[in-house]
Amino acid sequence: MRDGAEALDYLFGTGQYETEIRNRCRWWCWLDLKLLEIDGIEVLRRIRSNTITQQLPVVILTSSKEQSDVAACYELPATVTFRKPVDFNQFAESVKQLGLYWLVLTNRLRSRRSCGSRKNKHREE
């Protein structure tokens, strides 16, 4: 999306995305903090305040070195905050590492869910 306002319209199916027929379910959201119109922290705040999107995993991308930005993200909370390098090759490698981290994390979450459902199944028997 071009800015924070468009990102919110896309996520919530409003504005120019209101009549678009598609699955509104999101697997995760990649969000830059430095957006026009509405900044990334406000977009994250709105994502977390909506019951439909409050559990949506949000990956924050930022070039900011301000600790206050990172702290604000984790207070809302963001799922993970990722400082993006300016150099493209370093950025590509960092995204690759983030993808591996995400894969491991989601596999662990799936394992916990399936273990929990097996425990409940045994209790019912």
N, C-alpha and C positions, 0 to 999 in steps of 0.2 A: 504494500500500500504506500501511497505517496506521503501520507502524514497521519497523525494520531486520530484525527476525526474520521478519515476514511477507514482506518483500522477498526475503529469502534463500529462503524456502519457495517463493515464486513462481518465482524464477530457476532453482532446482534441482529443482522438482517434488516437494517434500517437504511434510510437514505437511498442512494443509488442501488443498493443491494436488496431492497425491500421486496421487489417483485421477482427476483431471481430464484428459480426453483432449483434447490440443491440441498444436499445434506449439510445442515449447519453444525453438526458434531465436529469438533476439532480434536486432533490427537495431542497437539501442543502448539504453542505460540512462540515465535521468535520475535522479540521486541527490542528495538533500539531505544535508548533513553532520549536521544537528541532528535525528536520529531518536531515537525512544524505543526501549527494549529494547537494541538494538545500534546504535551510531552509524554514520554514513555511512563513516567511514574504515575501520572494521572490515568493513563490507559490501564496500567496494572491495577490501580485503585478501583477502577470501574469493573474490571474483570473479576476482582475478588469480592466486590459488593453484590454481584449478580448470582443468584442461586444456580443458574444454568452453567455459568462459566467459573464459578469459584474454585472448583477442583482442577481446572485446566492447568496442565504443566506449562509454566512460562519461563523461557530462557531469555534472560536479559543480555543483550549485546551492547557494549559501551566502549568508547575510547577514553572515557572520563577516568581520571585518577583521583577524583574526589571521594574520600571515604564516606562523606555524607550521602552521596548518590547510592553507593553500595549499601549502606546502612538502611536507607529508605526502602530499597528494593526488598531486603530481607525482612523488614518490619511488616510489609504488606501481606504475605510474603511472596517473593519470587521463588521459583523452584531452584534455579541456579543463576548466578551472575557470571558473565564471561567477558573478560576484557579483550577486545579485539585488537590485534596488532595492526599497524598502519601498512606494513609491508604485505603485499598480496600472498607471497609464498608462505610467510609465517602465518598469515590468516588462514590459508587453506589447510596447513598442517594442524593448526589449533582446532579448526572445525572438525577435522578428521578425529582428533583426540576426543573432542566433545561427543562426537557420534559414538565412539567406542564406550565412553563413560555412560552414555544414555542407554546403549544396548545392554550393558551389564546391569544397570539400575533397573530397567524394565524387566529383565529376566529374573532378577531377585524378587521384584514385586509379584510377578506371575507365580513364582515358586511359592511364595508365602500364601497367596490366594488359594492355590491348588492344595497346599498342605492344610489350610484351614478348612476347605470344603471336604477333604478326606477325613479329617478329625470329626467333623459334624456328621458325616455319613456313618462312621463307625459308632458314634453315640446313638444314632437312630436305630441301628441294627441291634 
